[in-house]
Amino acid sequence: MESVNKDIRYAVRNLLNARGFTIIAVITLALGIGANTAMFSVVNAVLLRPLPFRDPQRLLALGEYDIRRGPSETLSLSYPDFEDIRTRNHSFQEVSVFSDSESTATGFGAALHVNVELVSANLFHLLGAQPPLGRAFLPEEDQAGHHVVILSDKFWRTHFDGDANVIGRSITLNGRPLTIVGVAPAGFQFPVRDEARDMWITFSRWAEVDDPKDTPIQAQRGNHSLQGIARLKPGVTPQQAESDMSAIARALTAEYPKTNSHNGISARPELDSLVGDTRTPLLVLLGAVGLVLLIACANVANLLLARSSGRIREIAIRAALGATRMRIVRQLVTESIVLSLSGATLGVAVASWALSGVLKLYPANLPRAQEIGIDYRVLLFTAGLSIVTGIVFGLLPALQVSKPNLREAMSDGGRTSTTGARHTRIRAILVVAETAVGVMLLIGAGLLMRSLQRLSSVDLGFNPQNVLTANFDLSETRYTPDQMDHFVQDLFARIRVMPGVASAAGAIPLPLSDDHFSVSFNLLDHPLPEGNQPSAGFYVVAPGFFETMQIPLVSGRTFDERDQRNSTPTMIITQSFAQKYFPNEDPIGRKIEIGAGEGAARASYKTREVVGVVGDIRTSDINLEPKPTYYVPLPQLMWGPPLLVIRTKGQPKAMTDQLRKLVSSMDPESPLYDMRTMEDYLALDLGRARFQAILLALFAGVALLLTAVGLYGVMAYAVTQRTHEIGVRMALGASRSAVLHMVLQRGILLTLSGIGIGVIGAVALASVIESLLYQIPPRDPATYIVVCIVLGSVAMLASYIPALRATRVDPMLALRYE
């Protein structure tokens, strides 16, 4: 231990004596280690950190999917199927379901918009979350008549001043009173998303109906709108649970062929379900920033090799005094590790600064953003990375100089002997390697930037510019569907005459939002059994929607004043719907029965007449091709207040205040919330691609800079080594252009070698990045050519400066150089 301490003290003293070298090396390492620390912070929070629940590794996400399409990222359950899974499975201790909801809370002065999560009564027990105040839900509170709520800790402290006597008090949501039975633990958040929940309620309302003829949602087996979560029994594996779910799915298919004939059930780790397809991009970015660190290591190794040329005599003296080669290597590697740890210390500060920038780029709709930060795992990673880095860039130079030729080293010319030539070859190899890595990073960044450009210019099927959107709620107790229809139509009439409004309408759901519906239908000219009926994208829209969104009309008409609540049921289909289900036919006037309705009293409104065909639109994921979709008029299917869609003549957000005042004047208990432009939604959809492209471009930029610096250093060192030779050549009559060509030739050779190896590596690794690209092949020739030209130009500049300096050598001074 004492000898290690001596090595460290000696290393620190040596590095302090070489301040210029130390500063450059520490800054280079700080960039590489800091970037890796920042990126690992993101990967750690999103992919590696366990979910904040009891035994999170035993939590599985459950969902049904259409076996004809295969499991998708978004899986859902119906309530009856959930109950069957809960009672029939042999794999789970508990099964629960949940669903997002929005509500308006009243009784706090001004009406409040709140984020609500509907959960089955056992969810808190399943997650191991016991409310510190009050209690969790009771099993029977999923049934009709049990209107109870658990508040989040933040909502309780904000709106009830942390009053411990809140239990038993009432809170009103959308006009319905609920009894507060508990307050969730501080920091508890479920689902684990960026937008925290304000409260949790049970599915008791789903067991109730306003019309005795209606079927409660809890009994609607075809209503797939829930997400499932389950806790594995001890000793049961996810694979066994998956087999168990397959058996249950087959049983349900046999028992309920009308609704379950094509349903499979998936069970996968909850963390995998939460992360979704975010895993691959983050791992690619982590790998990319790792390559940046390799380039930084190559640069520092080059610096060490250059510095070691001046230490040959020192090392020879130590060897002559009896130091073994391993003892010398240990001392030199210790210096490298001290250097690396110094870089890591500064790198943590760089990471903290970089992380704030990364979080600004991190899309709001990606998971676990609020958990990203530098914790003990990140610090341990940084410490380990710095030690490995120190060994990586320090070992090769140490091995090269640890066995000097004592006779040559002790002579005056020893430092320009064969050791210098060997160092030159190694430094050249390092520059070729970092050039190759830089080429691969630049090609990856170029491909992602081209993909982002292509994705940004995709035809959405509508015009998102100057469109303002907003949500609002209406009380369930004060508005019947007829009254809600009257309110909405009156609201649209008032909005349309507001100054600055070009047109206004509404939709359920909104294109490009996270919500999307798929509803079955039956072509009455070619009817199919209920279990085999197809489904398509589904929207409920107000008259004027297509004009407001500027979706082109292909044939027929759009919705207008003829499509009132009690008029002939109508629908509009998209071009892809018409091409798939009415090939070579005119769909106008055809009758279709849809699988969505507004209760038993309006069951006849499920059969609708096609009155128009409109253009296709991109919906919840713009990198997917448009799918068959159909629309029904809002007055004829009043599921609730629609999302407002308003096309303005000027800046959309300039209208938010007057729009909020208008809605408040019509109903003070209906606050507007989530006011955004359609371009905001588009930015969210593009966010992941932009995040990937910008980060990789930044990494590639740092790699390009480090590569240029490394090449410059090698060329400058080569010129210094060959000063005597250059002087001789010029004294014998060599022209400046000949000297320039001689020096540049070496730089060009190194650059071309690196570019060639890098292109081969990029081609070999093309499949890694392929899943991140949109309509750009991973071996796109244009990208490869541009990258080679850019890097070649930068490398030429890095080589040209030392070469130009070589042409200015004074032959008389050079002849005396040694």
C-alpha positions in Angstrom: 0.0 0.0 0.0 2.9 2.3 0.8 4.4 1.8 -2.6 1.0 2.6 -4.2 0.9 5.9 -2.2 4.4 6.7 -3.4 3.4 6.0 -7.0 0.4 8.3 -6.7 2.4 11.1 -5.1 5.1 10.8 -7.7 2.4 10.8 -10.5 0.8 14.0 -9.1 4.2 15.7 -8.8 5.1 14.8 -12.4 1.7 15.9 -13.8 2.0 19.2 -11.9 5.4 19.8 -13.4 3.9 19.3 -16.9 1.0 21.7 -16.6 0.4 22.3 -20.3 0.2 18.6 -21.1 -1.9 17.9 -18.0 -4.5 20.6 -18.8 -4.9 19.5 -22.3 -5.2 15.8 -21.3 -7.7 16.5 -18.5 -9.9 18.7 -20.7 -9.9 16.0 -23.4 -10.8 13.3 -20.9 -13.4 15.5 -19.2 -15.2 15.9 -22.5 -15.3 12.2 -23.1 -16.0 11.0 -19.6 -18.5 13.9 -19.0 -20.5 13.0 -22.2 -20.6 9.3 -21.2 -21.7 10.2 -17.6 -24.5 12.4 -18.9 -25.7 9.7 -21.4 -25.4 7.0 -18.8 -27.6 9.1 -16.4 -30.4 8.9 -19.0 -29.9 5.2 -19.6 -29.7 4.5 -15.9 -32.9 6.4 -15.1 -34.9 5.0 -18.1 -33.6 1.4 -18.6 -31.7 0.3 -15.5 -33.3 1.9 -12.4 -36.0 -0.5 -11.0 -39.5 0.7 -10.8 -40.3 2.4 -7.5 -42.6 -0.4 -6.2 -42.3 -3.5 -4.0 -40.3 -6.3 -5.8 -40.6 -4.5 -9.2 -38.9 -7.5 -11.0 -42.1 -9.5 -10.4 -44.4 -6.9 -12.1 -45.7 -7.8 -15.6 -47.7 -5.7 -18.0 -50.8 -7.5 -19.4 -52.7 -6.7 -22.6 -54.7 -8.3 -25.4 -53.7 -8.0 -29.0 -55.0 -9.1 -32.4 -53.2 -12.3 -33.3 -53.5 -11.4 -36.9 -51.2 -8.4 -36.4 -49.0 -9.6 -33.5 -48.3 -7.9 -30.2 -47.9 -4.2 -30.5 -46.4 -1.6 -28.1 -49.9 -0.5 -27.0 -51.8 -3.4 -25.4 -55.2 -3.1 -23.8 -57.8 -5.2 -21.9 -61.6 -5.2 -21.6 -63.0 -5.3 -18.0 -64.7 -8.7 -18.4 -61.5 -10.2 -19.8 -59.5 -8.7 -16.9 -61.9 -10.4 -14.5 -61.5 -13.7 -16.3 -57.7 -13.4 -16.2 -57.8 -12.6 -12.5 -59.9 -15.7 -11.6 -58.4 -18.2 -14.0 -54.7 -17.6 -14.0 -52.2 -19.8 -12.1 -49.2 -17.4 -12.3 -50.1 -14.2 -10.5 -50.7 -13.2 -6.9 -52.8 -10.3 -8.0 -54.0 -8.7 -11.3 -55.1 -5.1 -11.7 -56.2 -2.7 -14.4 -56.0 1.0 -14.8 -57.0 3.8 -17.3 -56.1 7.5 -17.7 -58.9 10.1 -17.3 -59.3 13.8 -17.0 -61.8 15.6 -14.7 -62.8 19.0 -13.3 -62.8 19.3 -9.6 -65.0 21.9 -8.0 -65.4 23.3 -4.5 -62.0 24.9 -4.3 -63.1 28.4 -5.5 -62.2 28.3 -9.2 -62.8 25.0 -10.9 -59.6 22.8 -11.3 -58.5 20.5 -14.0 -57.1 17.3 -12.5 -55.4 14.2 -13.8 -57.2 11.1 -12.6 -56.3 7.5 -12.8 -59.1 4.9 -12.7 -57.7 1.8 -11.0 -59.1 -1.5 -9.8 -59.5 -1.6 -6.0 -56.5 -3.9 -5.4 -53.9 -1.8 -7.2 -52.3 -0.1 -4.2 -51.9 -3.5 -2.5 -50.5 -5.0 -5.7 -47.8 -2.3 -5.9 -47.0 -2.5 -2.1 -48.0 1.2 -1.6 -49.8 1.8 1.7 -51.4 5.3 2.1 -49.8 6.8 5.2 -53.0 8.7 5.8 -56.3 6.9 5.6 -56.5 3.6 3.7 -56.3 1.9 0.3 -59.4 0.9 -1.6 -61.5 -2.0 -0.4 -62.2 -4.9 -2.7 -66.0 -4.1 -2.9 -65.2 -0.5 -4.0 -65.0 -1.5 -7.6 -68.7 -2.1 -7.6 -71.6 0.3 -8.2 -72.4 2.9 -5.5 -68.8 3.1 -4.0 -67.6 6.6 -5.0 -64.3 7.0 -3.3 -61.0 8.7 -4.1 -57.3 8.6 -2.9 -55.5 11.9 -3.3 -51.8 12.3 -4.2 -49.6 13.7 -1.5 -48.9 16.9 -3.6 -52.6 17.5 -4.3 -53.4 17.0 -0.6 -50.7 19.5 0.5 -51.6 22.0 -2.2 -55.4 22.1 -2.0 -56.1 20.8 1.5 -53.0 22.4 3.3 -51.9 19.0 4.4 -54.9 18.7 6.7 -54.9 15.3 8.5 -58.7 15.5 8.9 -59.3 15.3 5.2 -60.3 11.6 5.4 -64.1 11.4 5.0 -64.5 14.7 3.3 -66.0 15.0 -0.1 -64.5 16.2 -3.4 -66.6 16.8 -6.6 -65.4 15.5 -10.0 -67.4 16.5 -13.0 -70.4 17.1 -10.8 -70.3 13.8 -8.9 -69.2 13.7 -5.2 -66.6 11.3 -4.0 -65.4 10.5 -0.5 -61.7 10.9 0.3 -60.5 7.6 1.9 -56.7 8.1 1.7 -53.7 10.1 0.7 -51.0 8.3 -1.3 -47.3 8.2 -0.1 -45.1 11.1 -0.9 -43.5 10.6 -4.2 -45.8 7.8 -5.3 -46.7 8.0 -8.9 -48.6 5.5 -10.9 -48.5 5.0 -13.8 -44.9 6.0 -14.0 -45.1 8.8 -16.6 -44.0 12.3 -17.0 -47.4 13.7 -16.1 -48.2 12.9 -12.5 -51.7 11.8 -11.3 -53.6 14.1 -8.9 -55.9 11.3 -7.6 -57.0 7.7 -8.1 -60.6 6.5 -8.2 -62.1 3.0 -8.7 -64.1 1.6 -11.6 -67.4 1.8 -9.6 -68.8 4.3 -12.1 -68.2 1.7 -14.9 -70.6 -0.6 -13.1 -73.4 2.0 -13.3 -75.7 3.1 -16.1 -77.9 6.2 -16.5 -80.4 4.2 -18.6 -81.5 0.8 -17.3 -81.5 -0.5 -21.0 -77.8 0.3 -21.3 -74.9 -2.2 -20.6 -72.4 -1.0 -18.0 -68.8 -0.7 -19.3 -67.7 -3.3 -16.8 -69.8 -5.8 -18.8 -68.7 -4.7 -22.3 -66.3 -7.4 -23.4 -65.5 -5.7 -26.6 -64.5 -2.4 -25.0 -60.7 -2.6 -24.9 -59.5 0.5 -23.1 -57.7 -0.7 -20.0 -54.0 -1.5 -19.3 -53.2 -4.4 -17.1 -50.5 -5.1 -14.5 -49.9 -8.3 -12.5 -47.6 -9.6 -9.8 -46.0 -12.9 -10.3 -46.2 -15.6 -7.7 -42.9 -16.6 -6.1 -41.0 -19.1 -8.3 -43.1 -18.4 -11.4 -41.2 -17.1 -14.4 -42.5 -14.6 -17.0 -42.3 -17.4 -19.6 -44.6 -19.6 -17.5 -47.0 -16.6 -17.1 -46.9 -16.1 -20.9 -47.9 -19.7 -21.5 -50.6 -19.4 -18.8 -52.0 -16.3 -20.7 -52.0 -18.2 -24.0 -54.1 -20.9 -22.5 -56.6 -18.4 -21.1 -56.8 -16.6 -24.4 -57.6 -19.8 -26.2 -60.4 -20.6 -23.6 -61.9 -17.1 -24.0 -61.8 -17.4 -27.8 -63.8 -20.6 -27.5 -66.3 -19.2 -25.0 -66.7 -15.7 -26.6 -66.1 -16.1 -30.4 -68.0 -12.8 -31.1 -65.5 -10.7 -29.2 -62.4 -12.8 -28.6 -61.9 -14.9 -31.8 -58.7 -13.2 -32.7 -57.4 -12.2 -29.3 -54.1 -13.1 -27.7 -52.9 -12.1 -24.3 -49.3 -10.8 -23.7 -47.4 -10.8 -20.4 -44.1 -9.0 -20.4 -42.0 -7.2 -17.7 -43.6 -3.9 -16.7 -40.4 -2.0 -17.2 -40.1 -3.3 -20.8 -43.6 -2.2 -21.4 -43.0 1.2 -20.0 -39.8 1.8 -21.9 -41.2 0.4 -25.2 -39.1 1.1 -28.3 -37.0 3.7 -26.4 -34.5 1.1 -25.4 -32.7 0.7 -28.8 -32.2 4.4 -29.5 -30.8 5.0 -26.0 -28.4 2.1 -26.2 -27.3 3.3 -29.7 -26.6 6.7 -28.2 -24.7 5.2 -25.3 -22.6 3.2 -27.7 -21.9 6.3 -29.8 -20.8 8.4 -26.8 -18.6 5.4 -25.8 -16.9 5.8 -29.2 -16.3 9.4 -28.5 -14.5 8.4 -25.3 -12.3 6.0 -27.3 -11.3 8.9 -29.6 -10.4 10.9 -26.5 -8.4 8.0 -25.2 -6.5 7.8 -28.5 -5.7 11.5 -28.3 -4.4 11.3 -24.7 -2.4 8.2 -25.6 -0.8 10.2 -28.4 0.0 12.9 -26.0 1.6 10.4 -23.6 3.6 8.9 -26.4 4.9 12.4 -27.4 5.7 13.2 -23.8 7.4 9.8 -23.2 9.9 10.6 -25.9 11.3 13.2 -23.5 11.3 10.7 -20.6 13.5 8.0 -22.2 16.5 9.1 -20.2 14.6 9.2 -16.9 13.1 5.7 -17.5 16.6 4.3 -18.5 18.1 5.7 -15.3 15.4 4.0 -13.2 15.9 0.7 -15.1 19.7 1.0 -14.6 19.1 1.5 -10.9 17.2 -1.8 -10.8 13.6 -1.0 -11.5 11.8 -3.9 -13.2 9.8 -3.4 -16.3 6.5 -4.1 -14.4 7.5 -1.6 -11.8 8.0 1.1 -14.5 4.7 0.1 -16.2 2.9 0.3 -12.9 4.2 3.8 -12.2 3.3 5.0 -15.7 -0.2 3.5 -15.6 -0.7 5.1 -12.1 0.1 8.5 -13.7 -2.5 7.7 -16.4 -5.2 6.7 -13.8 -4.5 9.9 -11.8 -4.9 11.8 -15.0 -8.1 10.0 -15.8 -9.6 10.5 -12.3 -8.8 14.2 -12.6 -10.6 14.3 -16.0 -13.5 12.4 -14.4 -13.8 14.9 -11.6 -14.1 17.7 -14.1 -16.2 15.4 -16.2 -18.9 15.1 -13.5 -19.3 18.9 -13.7 -19.4 18.7 -17.5 -22.0 16.0 -17.2 -24.2 18.1 -14.9 -24.1 21.0 -17.4 -24.6 18.6 -20.3 -27.5 16.9 -18.6 -29.5 20.1 -18.3 -29.1 20.4 -22.1 -30.0 16.8 -22.7 -33.2 17.2 -20.6 -34.2 20.2 -22.7 -33.9 18.0 -25.8 -35.5 14.9 -24.1 -39.1 14.7 -25.4 -41.8 15.1 -22.9 -43.6 12.0 -24.1 -40.6 9.7 -23.4 -40.7 7.7 -20.1 -39.2 8.5 -16.7 -37.8 12.0 -17.6 -38.4 13.2 -14.1 -36.1 10.5 -12.7 -33.0 11.5 -14.8 -30.2 12.8 -12.7 -26.7 12.0 -11.3 -27.1 9.5 -8.4 -24.7 7.0 -6.7 -25.0 4.5 -9.6 -23.9 7.2 -12.1 -21.0 8.2 -9.8 -19.9 4.6 -9.5 -20.1 4.3 -13.3 -18.0 7.4 -13.7 -15.4 6.2 -11.2 -15.1 2.8 -12.9 -15.1 4.3 -16.3 -12.3 6.7 -15.4 -10.1 3.8 -14.0 -10.7 1.7 -17.1 -10.0 4.7 -19.3 -6.8 5.4 -17.5 -5.6 1.9 -18.1 -6.7 1.9 -21.7 -4.9 5.0 -22.8 -2.0 4.6 -20.4 -1.0 0.9 -20.9 0.2 1.1 -24.5 2.5 4.1 -24.0 3.8 2.5 -20.8 4.6 -0.7 -22.5 6.4 1.1 -25.3 8.7 3.1 -23.1 9.2 0.7 -20.2 12.0 -1.3 -21.9 14.4 1.3 -23.2 17.8 0.5 -24.9 20.0 1.7 -22.1 23.1 2.5 -24.3 21.1 4.5 -26.8 19.0 6.2 -24.1 22.0 7.3 -22.1 23.6 8.8 -25.2 22.9 12.3 -26.4 20.9 11.2 -29.4 19.1 8.5 -27.7 15.7 10.2 -27.8 15.6 10.3 -31.6 16.5 6.6 -32.0 14.4 3.7 -33.0 12.1 4.3 -30.0 11.0 7.6 -31.6 10.3 5.8 -34.9 8.3 3.1 -33.1 6.3 5.8 -31.3 5.6 7.5 -34.6 4.1 4.3 -36.0 1.9 3.7 -33.0 0.7 7.3 -33.1 -0.2 7.0 -36.8 -2.1 3.8 -36.0 -4.0 5.6 -33.2 -4.9 8.5 -35.6 -6.2 6.0 -38.2 -8.3 4.3 -35.6 -9.9 7.5 -34.3 -10.5 8.7 -37.9 -12.3 5.4 -38.6 -14.4 5.8 -35.4 -15.1 9.4 -36.3 -16.3 8.4 -39.8 -18.7 5.8 -38.3 -20.2 8.4 -35.9 -20.5 11.0 -38.6 -22.2 8.6 -40.9 -24.7 7.6 -38.1 -25.4 11.3 -37.4 -25.8 12.0 -41.1 -28.3 9.2 -41.5 -30.3 10.3 -38.5 -30.3 14.0 -39.7 -31.5 13.0 -43.1 -34.1 10.7 -41.6 -35.3 13.6 -39.4 -35.5 15.9 -42.4 -37.5 13.3 -44.3 -39.8 12.8 -41.3 -40.3 16.5 -40.8 -41.4 17.0 -44.4 -43.8 14.0 -44.4 -47.3 14.8 -45.7 -49.6 14.7 -42.6 -52.8 15.0 -44.7 -53.7 18.2 -42.9 -52.2 21.6 -42.2 -51.0 21.9 -38.6 -50.0 25.6 -38.9 -52.1 28.3 -37.0 -54.2 25.7 -35.2 -55.0 26.0 -31.5 -56.3 23.1 -29.5 -57.8 22.9 -26.0 -59.7 20.6 -23.7 -62.6 21.2 -21.4 -65.0 19.1 -19.3 -68.7 19.3 -18.6 -70.5 18.1 -15.5 -72.0 14.6 -15.9 -74.9 15.5 -13.5 -75.8 18.9 -15.1 -75.6 17.9 -18.8 -77.5 15.2 -20.6 -76.1 14.2 -24.0 -78.8 16.5 -25.6 -77.8 19.4 -23.4 -74.1 18.7 -24.0 -74.8 18.8 -27.8 -76.6 22.2 -27.4 -73.7 23.6 -25.3 -71.0 22.5 -27.8 -72.8 23.8 -30.8 -73.4 27.1 -29.0 -69.7 27.2 -28.1 -68.6 26.7 -31.7 -71.0 29.4 -32.9 -69.5 31.9 -30.5 -65.9 30.9 -31.2 -66.4 31.2 -35.0 -67.3 34.9 -34.7 -64.4 35.8 -32.4 -61.9 38.2 -33.9 -58.9 36.3 -35.4 -60.7 33.0 -35.8 -60.9 31.5 -39.3 -62.8 28.4 -38.4 -63.5 26.1 -35.4 -64.5 22.5 -34.8 -63.8 19.7 -32.4 -62.7 16.0 -32.4 -62.5 12.9 -30.2 -59.6 12.0 -30.2 -57.2 14.6 -31.6 -54.9 13.6 -34.5 -51.2 13.3 -33.3 -52.2 13.0 -29.7 -51.5 9.9 -27.6 -55.1 8.8 -27.8 -56.3 6.7 -30.7 -59.4 4.6 -31.1 -60.0 1.6 -33.3 -63.6 0.5 -33.7 -65.0 -2.5 -35.5 -67.6 -2.2 -38.3 -69.6 -4.4 -40.7 -70.3 -3.7 -44.4 -74.0 -4.4 -44.8 -73.6 -5.3 -48.4 -71.1 -8.0 -47.4 -71.8 -8.8 -43.8 -69.4 -10.9 -41.7 -69.9 -12.7 -38.4 -69.4 -10.5 -35.4 -66.1 -12.1 -34.4 -64.6 -11.6 -37.9 -65.5 -8.0 -38.4 -62.6 -5.7 -39.3 -61.7 -2.6 -37.4 -60.3 0.8 -38.4 -59.2 4.1 -36.9 -62.2 6.0 -35.5 -62.9 9.7 -34.9 -65.9 11.6 -33.7 -65.7 15.1 -35.2 -67.9 18.3 -35.2 -69.1 19.8 -38.5 -66.4 22.0 -39.9 -63.6 19.7 -38.7 -62.3 18.9 -42.2 -62.3 22.5 -43.3 -60.6 23.6 -40.1 -57.8 21.0 -40.4 -57.7 21.5 -44.2 -58.2 17.8 -44.9 -59.1 17.5 -48.6 -62.5 16.2 -49.7 -62.1 13.5 -52.3 -65.8 12.9 -53.1 -69.2 13.4 -51.6 -69.5 16.0 -48.8 -68.2 16.8 -45.4 -70.3 17.1 -42.2 -72.6 20.2 -42.0 -75.9 21.4 -40.6 -77.6 18.4 -42.0 -75.8 16.1 -39.6 -77.8 16.9 -36.5 -78.4 14.8 -33.4 -81.6 13.2 -34.6 -81.0 13.3 -38.4 -80.0 10.5 -40.6 -76.9 8.7 -39.2 -73.9 9.5 -41.5 -70.2 8.8 -41.7 -67.2 9.8 -43.7 -64.4 7.4 -44.7 -60.8 8.0 -45.8 -59.3 7.1 -49.2 -57.4 4.1 -47.8 -60.6 2.9 -46.2 -62.4 3.2 -49.6 -59.6 1.5 -51.5 -59.5 -1.4 -49.1 -63.2 -2.1 -48.5 -64.7 -0.6 -51.7 -62.2 -1.4 -54.4 -63.4 -0.2 -57.8 -66.7 0.9 -56.3 -68.3 4.2 -55.3 -68.7 4.1 -51.5 -71.0 7.1 -51.4 -74.5 6.0 -50.2 -73.3 2.6 -48.9 -74.4 1.5 -45.4 -72.0 0.4 -42.7 -72.8 -0.7 -39.1 -70.2 0.5 -36.6 -69.3 -1.0 -33.3 -69.6 2.2 -31.3 -72.8 3.8 -30.0 -74.4 6.0 -27.3 -76.5 3.5 -25.4 -79.5 1.3 -26.1 -81.8 4.3 -26.7 -79.8 5.2 -29.8 -78.8 1.7 -31.0 -80.3 2.4 -34.5 -77.6 5.1 -35.0 -75.0 2.3 -35.4 -76.1 1.8 -39.0 -74.7 4.7 -41.0 -74.6 6.0 -44.5 -71.3 7.0 -46.2 -71.7 10.6 -47.3 -68.1 11.5 -48.2 -64.5 10.4 -48.8 -61.6 12.5 -47.4 -57.8 12.3 -47.7 -55.8 10.1 -45.4 -54.1 11.6 -42.4 -51.2 10.6 -40.1 -52.4 10.0 -36.6 -50.6 9.0 -33.5 -47.2 8.1 -35.1 -46.2 10.0 -38.2 -43.6 7.5 -39.3 -46.4 5.0 -40.0 -48.3 5.0 -43.2 -52.0 6.2 -42.9 -54.4 3.5 -42.0 -58.1 3.1 -43.0 -60.1 5.5 -40.8 -63.7 6.6 -40.6 -65.4 9.6 -38.9 -68.9 10.1 -37.5 -70.5 13.5 -36.6 -70.2 14.6 -33.0 -73.9 15.5 -32.5 -74.9 11.9 -33.4 -72.4 10.3 -31.0 -72.0 12.6 -28.0 -69.4 10.8 -25.9 -68.4 14.0 -24.2 -67.0 17.4 -24.9 -64.6 17.3 -27.8 -61.1 18.7 -28.0 -61.4 22.2 -29.5 -59.7 22.7 -32.9 -59.4 26.4 -33.9 -57.7 27.7 -37.0 -56.6 31.3 -36.4 -55.6 34.1 -38.7 -52.6 35.0 -36.5 -50.6 33.5 -33.7 -52.8 30.7 -32.1 -51.6 31.2 -28.5 -52.5 34.9 -28.6 -56.2 33.7 -28.4 -55.9 31.6 -25.2 -57.1 34.3 -22.8 -60.2 35.3 -24.7 -61.0 31.7 -25.4 -60.7 30.8 -21.7 -63.0 33.8 -20.8 -65.6 32.7 -23.3 -65.8 29.1 -21.9 -65.9 30.4 -18.4 -68.7 32.8 -19.2 -70.8 29.9 -20.5 -70.0 27.6 -17.6 -67.7 28.7 -14.7 -67.2 25.0 -13.8 -65.6 24.1 -17.1 -62.0 25.3 -17.2 -60.0 25.1 -20.3 -56.8 23.1 -20.0 -53.9 21.6 -22.0 -54.0 24.4 -24.5 -51.5 23.7 -27.3 -51.0 24.2 -31.0 -51.1 21.4 -33.5 -47.4 22.2 -34.1 -46.8 21.4 -30.5 -48.2 17.9 -31.0 -46.2 17.5 -34.1 -43.0 18.5 -32.2 -43.8 15.9 -29.6 -44.2 13.3 -32.4 -40.9 14.3 -33.9 -39.3 14.7 -30.5 -37.7 11.2 -30.3 -36.2 11.5 -33.8 -35.0 15.0 -33.1 -33.5 13.9 -29.7 -31.6 11.0 -31.4 -30.4 13.0 -34.4 -29.2 16.1 -32.4 -27.4 14.1 -29.7 -25.6 11.9 -32.2 -24.7 14.9 -34.3 -23.2 16.6 -31.2 -21.3 13.4 -30.4 -20.1 13.2 -34.0 -19.1 16.9 -33.9 -17.0 16.3 -30.8 -15.5 13.2 -32.5 -14.6 15.2 -35.6 -13.0 17.9 -33.4 -10.9 15.4 -31.5 -10.0 13.6 -34.6 -8.8 16.8 -36.2 -6.8 17.7 -33.1 -5.3 14.2 -33.0 -4.2 14.3 -36.7 -2.8 17.8 -36.2 -0.8 16.6 -33.2 0.7 13.7 -35.2 1.5 15.8 -38.2 3.1 18.6 -36.0 5.1 16.0 -34.1 6.2 14.4 -37.4 7.4 17.8 -38.7 9.3 18.4 -35.5 11.0 15.0 -35.7 11.9 15.6 -39.4 13.1 19.2 -39.0 16.7 18.1 -39.6 15.7 16.1 -42.7 13.6 18.9 -44.1 16.5 21.3 -43.6 18.8 19.0 -45.5 16.3 18.7 -48.4 15.8 22.4 -48.6 19.6 23.0 -48.5 20.0 20.6 -51.4 17.4 22.6 -53.4 14.0 21.1 -52.6 11.3 23.6 -53.2 8.7 24.6 -50.6 5.9 23.0 -52.7 7.9 19.7 -52.7 8.2 19.9 -48.9 4.5 20.7 -48.6 3.6 17.8 -50.8 5.9 15.4 -48.8 4.3 16.3 -45.5 0.7 16.4 -46.8 1.2 13.0 -48.4 1.5 11.4 -44.9 -1.6 13.2 -43.6 -3.6 12.2 -46.7 -2.4 8.6 -46.3 -3.5 8.4 -42.7 -6.8 10.1 -43.4 -7.7 7.9 -46.3 -6.8 4.8 -44.3 -9.0 5.9 -41.5 -11.9 6.8 -43.8 -11.7 3.5 -45.6 -11.8 1.5 -42.4 -14.5 3.7 -41.0 -16.7 3.2 -44.1 -16.3 -0.6 -43.9 -17.2 -0.4 -40.2 -20.3 1.7 -40.9 -21.5 -0.7 -43.5 -21.0 -3.6 -41.2 -22.9 -1.9 -38.4 -25.7 -0.5 -40.6 -28.3 -2.9 -39.1 -27.8 -1.3 -35.6 -29.2 2.0 -36.7 -31.7 0.8 -39.3 -34.7 0.7 -36.9 -34.1 4.4 -36.1 -34.4 5.6 -39.7 -37.4 6.7 -41.7 -37.3 6.2 -45.5 -33.5 6.4 -45.5 -31.4 3.2 -46.2 -28.7 2.6 -43.6 -26.2 2.3 -46.4 -27.3 5.5 -48.1 -24.5 6.4 -50.6 -25.1 10.2 -50.5 -24.6 10.3 -46.7 -21.4 8.2 -47.0 -20.0 10.4 -49.7 -20.8 13.7 -47.9 -19.3 12.4 -44.6 -16.1 11.3 -46.4 -15.8 14.7 -48.1 -16.4 16.6 -44.8 -14.0 14.6 -42.7 -11.4 14.6 -45.5 -11.6 18.3 -45.8 -11.2 18.8 -42.0 -8.3 16.3 -42.0 -6.6 18.1 -44.9 -6.9 21.4 -43.0 -5.4 19.7 -39.9 -2.5 18.4 -42.0 -2.0 21.5 -44.0 -1.1 23.8 -41.0 1.9 21.7 -39.9 2.9 21.1 -43.5 2.8 24.9 -44.1 5.0 25.4 -41.1 7.5 22.8 -42.5 7.9 24.9 -45.6 9.1 27.8 -43.4 12.0 25.9 -41.8 15.3 27.8 -42.0 17.8 25.3 -43.6 20.7 26.8 -41.5 18.8 26.4 -38.2 17.5 23.0 -39.2 21.0 21.7 -40.0 22.0 22.4 -36.4 18.7 20.9 -35.1 19.1 17.7 -33.0 
